[in-house]
Amino acid sequence: MMRRGVAVLERIAASPSFLAAAMGKTDKKKPGDPAKPGAEQEDGAVDNAFDLWLRRGLHQLYDTVAKEPIPEALLRMIEEDREAQEE
């Protein structure tokens, strides 16, 4: 499971849009720059596609973990801490 998660993160980090954003080389419009016709629509479509791909990948990897029940010992510790803060 962990190996698959690492592979997904490596693919995300290798994507050109991720690398460009990480290095500050995005096509975001700067004040005073002339607008390119249709550029905003293309950027939005790419962002939406990437967001959808990322959301699906993360759900595929972590939904089973998120659905696991919280251990009783952890719930007990949280409740004890909450009671200690109220005092």
PyMOL Python script that loads the backbone (N, CA, C, O; Angstrom):
from pymol import cmd

cmd.read_pdbstr("""\
ATOM      1  N   MET A   1       0.839  -1.193   0.000  1.00  0.00           N
ATOM      2  CA  MET A   1       0.000   0.000   0.000  1.00  0.00           C
ATOM      3  C   MET A   1       0.876   1.245   0.000  1.00  0.00           C
ATOM      4  O   MET A   1       0.629   2.177  -0.766  1.00  0.00           O
ATOM      5  N   MET A   2       1.890   1.269   0.847  1.00  0.00           N
ATOM      6  CA  MET A   2       2.761   2.428   0.936  1.00  0.00           C
ATOM      7  C   MET A   2       3.515   2.635  -0.370  1.00  0.00           C
ATOM      8  O   MET A   2       3.712   3.769  -0.805  1.00  0.00           O
ATOM      9  N   ARG A   3       3.931   1.549  -0.988  1.00  0.00           N
ATOM     10  CA  ARG A   3       4.687   1.618  -2.242  1.00  0.00           C
ATOM     11  C   ARG A   3       3.836   2.254  -3.341  1.00  0.00           C
ATOM     12  O   ARG A   3       4.342   3.032  -4.150  1.00  0.00           O
ATOM     13  N   ARG A   4       2.551   1.923  -3.367  1.00  0.00           N
ATOM     14  CA  ARG A   4       1.652   2.484  -4.364  1.00  0.00           C
ATOM     15  C   ARG A   4       1.465   3.979  -4.134  1.00  0.00           C
ATOM     16  O   ARG A   4       1.398   4.751  -5.091  1.00  0.00           O
ATOM     17  N   GLY A   5       1.382   4.391  -2.876  1.00  0.00           N
ATOM     18  CA  GLY A   5       1.242   5.808  -2.541  1.00  0.00           C
ATOM     19  C   GLY A   5       2.458   6.597  -2.970  1.00  0.00           C
ATOM     20  O   GLY A   5       2.330   7.713  -3.475  1.00  0.00           O
ATOM     21  N   VAL A   6       3.622   6.037  -2.777  1.00  0.00           N
ATOM     22  CA  VAL A   6       4.857   6.692  -3.188  1.00  0.00           C
ATOM     23  C   VAL A   6       4.881   6.840  -4.699  1.00  0.00           C
ATOM     24  O   VAL A   6       5.298   7.878  -5.214  1.00  0.00           O
ATOM     25  N   ALA A   7       4.442   5.823  -5.407  1.00  0.00           N
ATOM     26  CA  ALA A   7       4.428   5.883  -6.870  1.00  0.00           C
ATOM     27  C   ALA A   7       3.514   6.998  -7.355  1.00  0.00           C
ATOM     28  O   ALA A   7       3.851   7.704  -8.306  1.00  0.00           O
ATOM     29  N   VAL A   8       2.371   7.165  -6.720  1.00  0.00           N
ATOM     30  CA  VAL A   8       1.444   8.229  -7.112  1.00  0.00           C
ATOM     31  C   VAL A   8       2.072   9.586  -6.851  1.00  0.00           C
ATOM     32  O   VAL A   8       1.992  10.477  -7.697  1.00  0.00           O
ATOM     33  N   LEU A   9       2.693   9.756  -5.698  1.00  0.00           N
ATOM     34  CA  LEU A   9       3.331  11.030  -5.379  1.00  0.00           C
ATOM     35  C   LEU A   9       4.473  11.326  -6.334  1.00  0.00           C
ATOM     36  O   LEU A   9       4.690  12.482  -6.698  1.00  0.00           O
ATOM     37  N   GLU A  10       5.205  10.304  -6.744  1.00  0.00           N
ATOM     38  CA  GLU A  10       6.284  10.512  -7.714  1.00  0.00           C
ATOM     39  C   GLU A  10       5.718  10.962  -9.051  1.00  0.00           C
ATOM     40  O   GLU A  10       6.297  11.827  -9.709  1.00  0.00           O
ATOM     41  N   ARG A  11       4.590  10.383  -9.460  1.00  0.00           N
ATOM     42  CA  ARG A  11       3.976  10.796 -10.719  1.00  0.00           C
ATOM     43  C   ARG A  11       3.479  12.232 -10.638  1.00  0.00           C
ATOM     44  O   ARG A  11       3.603  12.989 -11.601  1.00  0.00           O
ATOM     45  N   ILE A  12       2.914  12.612  -9.487  1.00  0.00           N
ATOM     46  CA  ILE A  12       2.443  13.988  -9.311  1.00  0.00           C
ATOM     47  C   ILE A  12       3.624  14.945  -9.405  1.00  0.00           C
ATOM     48  O   ILE A  12       3.554  15.953 -10.108  1.00  0.00           O
ATOM     49  N   ALA A  13       4.703  14.634  -8.703  1.00  0.00           N
ATOM     50  CA  ALA A  13       5.870  15.504  -8.696  1.00  0.00           C
ATOM     51  C   ALA A  13       6.519  15.595 -10.076  1.00  0.00           C
ATOM     52  O   ALA A  13       7.162  16.598 -10.387  1.00  0.00           O
ATOM     53  N   ALA A  14       6.362  14.575 -10.898  1.00  0.00           N
ATOM     54  CA  ALA A  14       6.971  14.567 -12.229  1.00  0.00           C
ATOM     55  C   ALA A  14       6.109  15.287 -13.260  1.00  0.00           C
ATOM     56  O   ALA A  14       6.572  15.537 -14.373  1.00  0.00           O
ATOM     57  N   SER A  15       4.881  15.622 -12.922  1.00  0.00           N
ATOM     58  CA  SER A  15       4.020  16.264 -13.918  1.00  0.00           C
ATOM     59  C   SER A  15       4.519  17.674 -14.205  1.00  0.00           C
ATOM     60  O   SER A  15       4.923  18.385 -13.285  1.00  0.00           O
ATOM     61  N   PRO A  16       4.497  18.086 -15.473  1.00  0.00           N
ATOM     62  CA  PRO A  16       5.019  19.400 -15.854  1.00  0.00           C
ATOM     63  C   PRO A  16       4.322  20.549 -15.143  1.00  0.00           C
ATOM     64  O   PRO A  16       4.976  21.520 -14.764  1.00  0.00           O
ATOM     65  N   SER A  17       3.010  20.460 -14.954  1.00  0.00           N
ATOM     66  CA  SER A  17       2.306  21.563 -14.301  1.00  0.00           C
ATOM     67  C   SER A  17       2.710  21.683 -12.839  1.00  0.00           C
ATOM     68  O   SER A  17       2.811  22.793 -12.318  1.00  0.00           O
ATOM     69  N   PHE A  18       2.945  20.553 -12.166  1.00  0.00           N
ATOM     70  CA  PHE A  18       3.370  20.589 -10.776  1.00  0.00           C
ATOM     71  C   PHE A  18       4.759  21.194 -10.669  1.00  0.00           C
ATOM     72  O   PHE A  18       5.009  22.035  -9.805  1.00  0.00           O
ATOM     73  N   LEU A  19       5.667  20.767 -11.547  1.00  0.00           N
ATOM     74  CA  LEU A  19       7.026  21.289 -11.507  1.00  0.00           C
ATOM     75  C   LEU A  19       7.054  22.783 -11.812  1.00  0.00           C
ATOM     76  O   LEU A  19       7.784  23.537 -11.169  1.00  0.00           O
ATOM     77  N   ALA A  20       6.263  23.212 -12.790  1.00  0.00           N
ATOM     78  CA  ALA A  20       6.236  24.626 -13.136  1.00  0.00           C
ATOM     79  C   ALA A  20       5.719  25.454 -11.972  1.00  0.00           C
ATOM     80  O   ALA A  20       6.274  26.510 -11.670  1.00  0.00           O
ATOM     81  N   ALA A  21       4.667  24.989 -11.315  1.00  0.00           N
ATOM     82  CA  ALA A  21       4.118  25.723 -10.182  1.00  0.00           C
ATOM     83  C   ALA A  21       5.098  25.741  -9.017  1.00  0.00           C
ATOM     84  O   ALA A  21       5.231  26.759  -8.338  1.00  0.00           O
ATOM     85  N   ALA A  22       5.783  24.633  -8.780  1.00  0.00           N
ATOM     86  CA  ALA A  22       6.737  24.558  -7.679  1.00  0.00           C
ATOM     87  C   ALA A  22       7.912  25.500  -7.896  1.00  0.00           C
ATOM     88  O   ALA A  22       8.483  26.024  -6.939  1.00  0.00           O
ATOM     89  N   MET A  23       8.271  25.713  -9.156  1.00  0.00           N
ATOM     90  CA  MET A  23       9.395  26.593  -9.456  1.00  0.00           C
ATOM     91  C   MET A  23       8.929  28.019  -9.724  1.00  0.00           C
ATOM     92  O   MET A  23       9.735  28.873 -10.092  1.00  0.00           O
ATOM     93  N   GLY A  24       7.635  28.288  -9.543  1.00  0.00           N
ATOM     94  CA  GLY A  24       7.122  29.630  -9.734  1.00  0.00           C
ATOM     95  C   GLY A  24       6.983  30.034 -11.183  1.00  0.00           C
ATOM     96  O   GLY A  24       6.882  31.224 -11.481  1.00  0.00           O
ATOM     97  N   LYS A  25       6.974  29.087 -12.081  1.00  0.00           N
ATOM     98  CA  LYS A  25       6.885  29.384 -13.510  1.00  0.00           C
ATOM     99  C   LYS A  25       5.505  29.013 -14.020  1.00  0.00           C
ATOM    100  O   LYS A  25       5.369  28.142 -14.879  1.00  0.00           O
ATOM    101  N   THR A  26       4.507  29.657 -13.508  1.00  0.00           N
ATOM    102  CA  THR A  26       3.160  29.373 -13.964  1.00  0.00           C
ATOM    103  C   THR A  26       2.750  30.412 -14.995  1.00  0.00           C
ATOM    104  O   THR A  26       3.392  31.452 -15.143  1.00  0.00           O
ATOM    105  N   ASP A  27       1.685  30.116 -15.692  1.00  0.00           N
ATOM    106  CA  ASP A  27       1.172  31.038 -16.697  1.00  0.00           C
ATOM    107  C   ASP A  27       0.132  31.984 -16.107  1.00  0.00           C
ATOM    108  O   ASP A  27      -0.688  32.538 -16.839  1.00  0.00           O
ATOM    109  N   LYS A  28       0.159  32.169 -14.814  1.00  0.00           N
ATOM    110  CA  LYS A  28      -0.799  33.057 -14.179  1.00  0.00           C
ATOM    111  C   LYS A  28      -0.582  34.474 -14.695  1.00  0.00           C
ATOM    112  O   LYS A  28       0.554  34.901 -14.898  1.00  0.00           O
ATOM    113  N   LYS A  29      -1.676  35.198 -14.904  1.00  0.00           N
ATOM    114  CA  LYS A  29      -1.599  36.552 -15.425  1.00  0.00           C
ATOM    115  C   LYS A  29      -1.039  37.477 -14.354  1.00  0.00           C
ATOM    116  O   LYS A  29      -1.499  37.483 -13.212  1.00  0.00           O
ATOM    117  N   LYS A  30      -0.060  38.239 -14.738  1.00  0.00           N
ATOM    118  CA  LYS A  30       0.530  39.221 -13.836  1.00  0.00           C
ATOM    119  C   LYS A  30      -0.109  40.571 -14.136  1.00  0.00           C
ATOM    120  O   LYS A  30      -0.532  40.814 -15.266  1.00  0.00           O
ATOM    121  N   PRO A  31      -0.187  41.455 -13.138  1.00  0.00           N
ATOM    122  CA  PRO A  31      -0.749  42.777 -13.403  1.00  0.00           C
ATOM    123  C   PRO A  31       0.031  43.467 -14.522  1.00  0.00           C
ATOM    124  O   PRO A  31       1.262  43.501 -14.509  1.00  0.00           O
ATOM    125  N   GLY A  32      -0.701  44.011 -15.483  1.00  0.00           N
ATOM    126  CA  GLY A  32      -0.061  44.720 -16.585  1.00  0.00           C
ATOM    127  C   GLY A  32       0.251  43.862 -17.787  1.00  0.00           C
ATOM    128  O   GLY A  32       0.571  44.394 -18.850  1.00  0.00           O
ATOM    129  N   ASP A  33       0.167  42.536 -17.656  1.00  0.00           N
ATOM    130  CA  ASP A  33       0.422  41.661 -18.800  1.00  0.00           C
ATOM    131  C   ASP A  33      -0.804  41.641 -19.703  1.00  0.00           C
ATOM    132  O   ASP A  33      -1.934  41.573 -19.219  1.00  0.00           O
ATOM    133  N   PRO A  34      -0.585  41.699 -21.009  1.00  0.00           N
ATOM    134  CA  PRO A  34      -1.749  41.599 -21.898  1.00  0.00           C
ATOM    135  C   PRO A  34      -2.336  40.195 -21.832  1.00  0.00           C
ATOM    136  O   PRO A  34      -1.609  39.209 -21.710  1.00  0.00           O
ATOM    137  N   ALA A  35      -3.633  40.121 -21.913  1.00  0.00           N
ATOM    138  CA  ALA A  35      -4.313  38.827 -21.829  1.00  0.00           C
ATOM    139  C   ALA A  35      -4.214  38.093 -23.155  1.00  0.00           C
ATOM    140  O   ALA A  35      -4.340  38.693 -24.222  1.00  0.00           O
ATOM    141  N   LYS A  36      -3.987  36.783 -23.076  1.00  0.00           N
ATOM    142  CA  LYS A  36      -4.005  35.951 -24.274  1.00  0.00           C
ATOM    143  C   LYS A  36      -5.430  35.444 -24.447  1.00  0.00           C
ATOM    144  O   LYS A  36      -6.025  34.951 -23.489  1.00  0.00           O
ATOM    145  N   PRO A  37      -5.988  35.555 -25.642  1.00  0.00           N
ATOM    146  CA  PRO A  37      -7.361  35.082 -25.832  1.00  0.00           C
ATOM    147  C   PRO A  37      -7.480  33.584 -25.569  1.00  0.00           C
ATOM    148  O   PRO A  37      -6.723  32.783 -26.117  1.00  0.00           O
ATOM    149  N   GLY A  38      -8.441  33.218 -24.725  1.00  0.00           N
ATOM    150  CA  GLY A  38      -8.703  31.809 -24.443  1.00  0.00           C
ATOM    151  C   GLY A  38      -7.767  31.179 -23.437  1.00  0.00           C
ATOM    152  O   GLY A  38      -7.962  30.020 -23.072  1.00  0.00           O
ATOM    153  N   ALA A  39      -6.754  31.899 -22.971  1.00  0.00           N
ATOM    154  CA  ALA A  39      -5.772  31.318 -22.055  1.00  0.00           C
ATOM    155  C   ALA A  39      -6.405  30.973 -20.714  1.00  0.00           C
ATOM    156  O   ALA A  39      -6.080  29.953 -20.107  1.00  0.00           O
ATOM    157  N   GLU A  40      -7.313  31.833 -20.260  1.00  0.00           N
ATOM    158  CA  GLU A  40      -7.935  31.576 -18.958  1.00  0.00           C
ATOM    159  C   GLU A  40      -8.773  30.305 -18.998  1.00  0.00           C
ATOM    160  O   GLU A  40      -8.793  29.546 -18.029  1.00  0.00           O
ATOM    161  N   GLN A  41      -9.461  30.067 -20.103  1.00  0.00           N
ATOM    162  CA  GLN A  41     -10.260  28.861 -20.218  1.00  0.00           C
ATOM    163  C   GLN A  41      -9.383  27.621 -20.255  1.00  0.00           C
ATOM    164  O   GLN A  41      -9.712  26.618 -19.622  1.00  0.00           O
ATOM    165  N   GLU A  42      -8.282  27.668 -20.976  1.00  0.00           N
ATOM    166  CA  GLU A  42      -7.387  26.517 -21.056  1.00  0.00           C
ATOM    167  C   GLU A  42      -6.786  26.206 -19.695  1.00  0.00           C
ATOM    168  O   GLU A  42      -6.747  25.044 -19.290  1.00  0.00           O
ATOM    169  N   ASP A  43      -6.313  27.234 -18.977  1.00  0.00           N
ATOM    170  CA  ASP A  43      -5.731  27.021 -17.651  1.00  0.00           C
ATOM    171  C   ASP A  43      -6.754  26.422 -16.699  1.00  0.00           C
ATOM    172  O   ASP A  43      -6.436  25.524 -15.920  1.00  0.00           O
ATOM    173  N   GLY A  44      -7.976  26.919 -16.764  1.00  0.00           N
ATOM    174  CA  GLY A  44      -9.025  26.397 -15.895  1.00  0.00           C
ATOM    175  C   GLY A  44      -9.325  24.944 -16.184  1.00  0.00           C
ATOM    176  O   GLY A  44      -9.540  24.153 -15.265  1.00  0.00           O
ATOM    177  N   ALA A  45      -9.341  24.586 -17.463  1.00  0.00           N
ATOM    178  CA  ALA A  45      -9.625  23.201 -17.837  1.00  0.00           C
ATOM    179  C   ALA A  45      -8.510  22.278 -17.374  1.00  0.00           C
ATOM    180  O   ALA A  45      -8.772  21.173 -16.899  1.00  0.00           O
ATOM    181  N   VAL A  46      -7.270  22.726 -17.508  1.00  0.00           N
ATOM    182  CA  VAL A  46      -6.131  21.922 -17.055  1.00  0.00           C
ATOM    183  C   VAL A  46      -6.176  21.776 -15.538  1.00  0.00           C
ATOM    184  O   VAL A  46      -5.979  20.683 -15.008  1.00  0.00           O
ATOM    185  N   ASP A  47      -6.437  22.884 -14.842  1.00  0.00           N
ATOM    186  CA  ASP A  47      -6.522  22.828 -13.379  1.00  0.00           C
ATOM    187  C   ASP A  47      -7.637  21.894 -12.932  1.00  0.00           C
ATOM    188  O   ASP A  47      -7.451  21.098 -12.011  1.00  0.00           O
ATOM    189  N   ASN A  48      -8.789  21.986 -13.577  1.00  0.00           N
ATOM    190  CA  ASN A  48      -9.912  21.120 -13.202  1.00  0.00           C
ATOM    191  C   ASN A  48      -9.593  19.659 -13.468  1.00  0.00           C
ATOM    192  O   ASN A  48      -9.919  18.796 -12.652  1.00  0.00           O
ATOM    193  N   ALA A  49      -8.963  19.372 -14.590  1.00  0.00           N
ATOM    194  CA  ALA A  49      -8.607  17.994 -14.906  1.00  0.00           C
ATOM    195  C   ALA A  49      -7.597  17.454 -13.902  1.00  0.00           C
ATOM    196  O   ALA A  49      -7.716  16.318 -13.445  1.00  0.00           O
ATOM    197  N   PHE A  50      -6.600  18.271 -13.560  1.00  0.00           N
ATOM    198  CA  PHE A  50      -5.606  17.845 -12.581  1.00  0.00           C
ATOM    199  C   PHE A  50      -6.246  17.633 -11.217  1.00  0.00           C
ATOM    200  O   PHE A  50      -5.960  16.642 -10.546  1.00  0.00           O
ATOM    201  N   ASP A  51      -7.113  18.560 -10.800  1.00  0.00           N
ATOM    202  CA  ASP A  51      -7.791  18.424  -9.511  1.00  0.00           C
ATOM    203  C   ASP A  51      -8.621  17.142  -9.458  1.00  0.00           C
ATOM    204  O   ASP A  51      -8.615  16.432  -8.452  1.00  0.00           O
ATOM    205  N   LEU A  52      -9.328  16.853 -10.538  1.00  0.00           N
ATOM    206  CA  LEU A  52     -10.140  15.638 -10.592  1.00  0.00           C
ATOM    207  C   LEU A  52      -9.259  14.399 -10.503  1.00  0.00           C
ATOM    208  O   LEU A  52      -9.555  13.467  -9.755  1.00  0.00           O
ATOM    209  N   TRP A  53      -8.170  14.397 -11.278  1.00  0.00           N
ATOM    210  CA  TRP A  53      -7.241  13.267 -11.260  1.00  0.00           C
ATOM    211  C   TRP A  53      -6.643  13.078  -9.868  1.00  0.00           C
ATOM    212  O   TRP A  53      -6.559  11.953  -9.375  1.00  0.00           O
ATOM    213  N   LEU A  54      -6.231  14.166  -9.238  1.00  0.00           N
ATOM    214  CA  LEU A  54      -5.632  14.087  -7.906  1.00  0.00           C
ATOM    215  C   LEU A  54      -6.650  13.610  -6.879  1.00  0.00           C
ATOM    216  O   LEU A  54      -6.342  12.751  -6.052  1.00  0.00           O
ATOM    217  N   ARG A  55      -7.861  14.159  -6.925  1.00  0.00           N
ATOM    218  CA  ARG A  55      -8.906  13.770  -5.974  1.00  0.00           C
ATOM    219  C   ARG A  55      -9.209  12.284  -6.095  1.00  0.00           C
ATOM    220  O   ARG A  55      -9.312  11.589  -5.084  1.00  0.00           O
ATOM    221  N   ARG A  56      -9.354  11.789  -7.324  1.00  0.00           N
ATOM    222  CA  ARG A  56      -9.645  10.361  -7.528  1.00  0.00           C
ATOM    223  C   ARG A  56      -8.496   9.491  -7.027  1.00  0.00           C
ATOM    224  O   ARG A  56      -8.723   8.459  -6.394  1.00  0.00           O
ATOM    225  N   GLY A  57      -7.274   9.903  -7.308  1.00  0.00           N
ATOM    226  CA  GLY A  57      -6.113   9.132  -6.859  1.00  0.00           C
ATOM    227  C   GLY A  57      -6.020   9.072  -5.345  1.00  0.00           C
ATOM    228  O   GLY A  57      -5.751   8.016  -4.773  1.00  0.00           O
ATOM    229  N   LEU A  58      -6.242  10.216  -4.696  1.00  0.00           N
ATOM    230  CA  LEU A  58      -6.173  10.241  -3.231  1.00  0.00           C
ATOM    231  C   LEU A  58      -7.293   9.423  -2.610  1.00  0.00           C
ATOM    232  O   LEU A  58      -7.083   8.716  -1.624  1.00  0.00           O
ATOM    233  N   HIS A  59      -8.495   9.522  -3.194  1.00  0.00           N
ATOM    234  CA  HIS A  59      -9.605   8.700  -2.682  1.00  0.00           C
ATOM    235  C   HIS A  59      -9.301   7.217  -2.849  1.00  0.00           C
ATOM    236  O   HIS A  59      -9.570   6.417  -1.953  1.00  0.00           O
ATOM    237  N   GLN A  60      -8.748   6.859  -3.985  1.00  0.00           N
ATOM    238  CA  GLN A  60      -8.425   5.455  -4.232  1.00  0.00           C
ATOM    239  C   GLN A  60      -7.404   4.948  -3.217  1.00  0.00           C
ATOM    240  O   GLN A  60      -7.483   3.805  -2.768  1.00  0.00           O
ATOM    241  N   LEU A  61      -6.451   5.796  -2.861  1.00  0.00           N
ATOM    242  CA  LEU A  61      -5.409   5.371  -1.930  1.00  0.00           C
ATOM    243  C   LEU A  61      -5.858   5.366  -0.473  1.00  0.00           C
ATOM    244  O   LEU A  61      -5.495   4.463   0.280  1.00  0.00           O
ATOM    245  N   TYR A  62      -6.652   6.374  -0.063  1.00  0.00           N
ATOM    246  CA  TYR A  62      -6.858   6.585   1.360  1.00  0.00           C
ATOM    247  C   TYR A  62      -8.280   6.408   1.863  1.00  0.00           C
ATOM    248  O   TYR A  62      -8.500   6.515   3.070  1.00  0.00           O
ATOM    249  N   ASP A  63      -9.252   6.146   1.012  1.00  0.00           N
ATOM    250  CA  ASP A  63     -10.621   5.966   1.487  1.00  0.00           C
ATOM    251  C   ASP A  63     -10.745   4.807   2.466  1.00  0.00           C
ATOM    252  O   ASP A  63     -11.458   4.910   3.464  1.00  0.00           O
ATOM    253  N   THR A  64     -10.059   3.710   2.189  1.00  0.00           N
ATOM    254  CA  THR A  64     -10.163   2.558   3.091  1.00  0.00           C
ATOM    255  C   THR A  64      -9.608   2.897   4.475  1.00  0.00           C
ATOM    256  O   THR A  64     -10.143   2.448   5.488  1.00  0.00           O
ATOM    257  N   VAL A  65      -8.555   3.677   4.516  1.00  0.00           N
ATOM    258  CA  VAL A  65      -7.968   4.071   5.809  1.00  0.00           C
ATOM    259  C   VAL A  65      -8.911   5.017   6.538  1.00  0.00           C
ATOM    260  O   VAL A  65      -9.111   4.885   7.745  1.00  0.00           O
ATOM    261  N   ALA A  66      -9.488   5.965   5.816  1.00  0.00           N
ATOM    262  CA  ALA A  66     -10.387   6.937   6.443  1.00  0.00           C
ATOM    263  C   ALA A  66     -11.661   6.279   6.976  1.00  0.00           C
ATOM    264  O   ALA A  66     -12.272   6.789   7.915  1.00  0.00           O
ATOM    265  N   LYS A  67     -12.062   5.165   6.393  1.00  0.00           N
ATOM    266  CA  LYS A  67     -13.284   4.482   6.824  1.00  0.00           C
ATOM    267  C   LYS A  67     -13.051   3.524   7.991  1.00  0.00           C
ATOM    268  O   LYS A  67     -14.007   2.986   8.550  1.00  0.00           O
ATOM    269  N   GLU A  68     -11.795   3.307   8.362  1.00  0.00           N
ATOM    270  CA  GLU A  68     -11.520   2.412   9.485  1.00  0.00           C
ATOM    271  C   GLU A  68     -12.032   3.041  10.776  1.00  0.00           C
ATOM    272  O   GLU A  68     -11.998   4.263  10.925  1.00  0.00           O
ATOM    273  N   PRO A  69     -12.504   2.222  11.708  1.00  0.00           N
ATOM    274  CA  PRO A  69     -12.975   2.767  12.982  1.00  0.00           C
ATOM    275  C   PRO A  69     -11.812   3.323  13.799  1.00  0.00           C
ATOM    276  O   PRO A  69     -10.687   2.827  13.731  1.00  0.00           O
ATOM    277  N   ILE A  70     -12.111   4.364  14.573  1.00  0.00           N
ATOM    278  CA  ILE A  70     -11.089   4.962  15.438  1.00  0.00           C
ATOM    279  C   ILE A  70     -10.889   4.033  16.633  1.00  0.00           C
ATOM    280  O   ILE A  70     -11.860   3.626  17.269  1.00  0.00           O
ATOM    281  N   PRO A  71      -9.639   3.697  16.940  1.00  0.00           N
ATOM    282  CA  PRO A  71      -9.384   2.779  18.063  1.00  0.00           C
ATOM    283  C   PRO A  71      -9.914   3.338  19.383  1.00  0.00           C
ATOM    284  O   PRO A  71      -9.843   4.538  19.646  1.00  0.00           O
ATOM    285  N   GLU A  72     -10.445   2.433  20.201  1.00  0.00           N
ATOM    286  CA  GLU A  72     -11.009   2.822  21.503  1.00  0.00           C
ATOM    287  C   GLU A  72      -9.979   3.543  22.372  1.00  0.00           C
ATOM    288  O   GLU A  72     -10.320   4.504  23.062  1.00  0.00           O
ATOM    289  N   ALA A  73      -8.736   3.096  22.348  1.00  0.00           N
ATOM    290  CA  ALA A  73      -7.696   3.725  23.161  1.00  0.00           C
ATOM    291  C   ALA A  73      -7.500   5.189  22.759  1.00  0.00           C
ATOM    292  O   ALA A  73      -7.306   6.046  23.621  1.00  0.00           O
ATOM    293  N   LEU A  74      -7.548   5.477  21.466  1.00  0.00           N
ATOM    294  CA  LEU A  74      -7.398   6.848  20.997  1.00  0.00           C
ATOM    295  C   LEU A  74      -8.599   7.690  21.403  1.00  0.00           C
ATOM    296  O   LEU A  74      -8.438   8.829  21.841  1.00  0.00           O
ATOM    297  N   LEU A  75      -9.792   7.144  21.263  1.00  0.00           N
ATOM    298  CA  LEU A  75     -10.995   7.864  21.690  1.00  0.00           C
ATOM    299  C   LEU A  75     -10.950   8.176  23.181  1.00  0.00           C
ATOM    300  O   LEU A  75     -11.336   9.264  23.609  1.00  0.00           O
ATOM    301  N   ARG A  76     -10.477   7.214  23.964  1.00  0.00           N
ATOM    302  CA  ARG A  76     -10.360   7.407  25.404  1.00  0.00           C
ATOM    303  C   ARG A  76      -9.366   8.528  25.719  1.00  0.00           C
ATOM    304  O   ARG A  76      -9.629   9.369  26.579  1.00  0.00           O
ATOM    305  N   MET A  77      -8.223   8.538  25.023  1.00  0.00           N
ATOM    306  CA  MET A  77      -7.212   9.583  25.251  1.00  0.00           C
ATOM    307  C   MET A  77      -7.763  10.963  24.886  1.00  0.00           C
ATOM    308  O   MET A  77      -7.504  11.939  25.591  1.00  0.00           O
ATOM    309  N   ILE A  78      -8.512  11.050  23.800  1.00  0.00           N
ATOM    310  CA  ILE A  78      -9.105  12.323  23.396  1.00  0.00           C
ATOM    311  C   ILE A  78     -10.090  12.807  24.442  1.00  0.00           C
ATOM    312  O   ILE A  78     -10.094  13.982  24.808  1.00  0.00           O
ATOM    313  N   GLU A  79     -10.919  11.903  24.916  1.00  0.00           N
ATOM    314  CA  GLU A  79     -11.913  12.269  25.934  1.00  0.00           C
ATOM    315  C   GLU A  79     -11.237  12.699  27.237  1.00  0.00           C
ATOM    316  O   GLU A  79     -11.665  13.666  27.867  1.00  0.00           O
ATOM    317  N   GLU A  80     -10.190  11.989  27.642  1.00  0.00           N
ATOM    318  CA  GLU A  80      -9.463  12.361  28.858  1.00  0.00           C
ATOM    319  C   GLU A  80      -8.820  13.741  28.701  1.00  0.00           C
ATOM    320  O   GLU A  80      -8.825  14.529  29.647  1.00  0.00           O
ATOM    321  N   ASP A  81      -8.284  14.034  27.559  1.00  0.00           N
ATOM    322  CA  ASP A  81      -7.672  15.337  27.323  1.00  0.00           C
ATOM    323  C   ASP A  81      -8.733  16.431  27.344  1.00  0.00           C
ATOM    324  O   ASP A  81      -8.514  17.502  27.912  1.00  0.00           O
ATOM    325  N   ARG A  82      -9.871  16.166  26.733  1.00  0.00           N
ATOM    326  CA  ARG A  82     -10.964  17.136  26.714  1.00  0.00           C
ATOM    327  C   ARG A  82     -11.416  17.444  28.142  1.00  0.00           C
ATOM    328  O   ARG A  82     -11.633  18.605  28.489  1.00  0.00           O
ATOM    329  N   GLU A  83     -11.557  16.403  28.970  1.00  0.00           N
ATOM    330  CA  GLU A  83     -11.968  16.601  30.356  1.00  0.00           C
ATOM    331  C   GLU A  83     -10.927  17.384  31.144  1.00  0.00           C
ATOM    332  O   GLU A  83     -11.268  18.226  31.974  1.00  0.00           O
ATOM    333  N   ALA A  84      -9.633  17.094  30.871  1.00  0.00           N
ATOM    334  CA  ALA A  84      -8.554  17.810  31.575  1.00  0.00           C
ATOM    335  C   ALA A  84      -8.542  19.291  31.195  1.00  0.00           C
ATOM    336  O   ALA A  84      -8.249  20.133  32.043  1.00  0.00           O
ATOM    337  N   GLN A  85      -8.847  19.622  29.962  1.00  0.00           N
ATOM    338  CA  GLN A  85      -8.865  21.025  29.529  1.00  0.00           C
ATOM    339  C   GLN A  85     -10.051  21.764  30.111  1.00  0.00           C
ATOM    340  O   GLN A  85      -9.957  22.969  30.344  1.00  0.00           O
ATOM    341  N   GLU A  86     -11.159  21.092  30.352  1.00  0.00           N
ATOM    342  CA  GLU A  86     -12.341  21.721  30.926  1.00  0.00           C
ATOM    343  C   GLU A  86     -12.150  22.059  32.398  1.00  0.00           C
ATOM    344  O   GLU A  86     -12.814  22.952  32.923  1.00  0.00           O
ATOM    345  N   GLU A  87     -11.255  21.357  33.058  1.00  0.00           N
ATOM    346  CA  GLU A  87     -11.053  21.582  34.502  1.00  0.00           C
ATOM    347  C   GLU A  87     -10.230  22.801  34.769  1.00  0.00           C
ATOM    348  O   GLU A  87      -9.970  23.129  35.927  1.00  0.00           O
TER     349      GLU A  87
END
""", "prot")
cmd.dss("prot")
cmd.show_as("cartoon", "prot")
cmd.util.cbc("prot")
cmd.orient("prot")
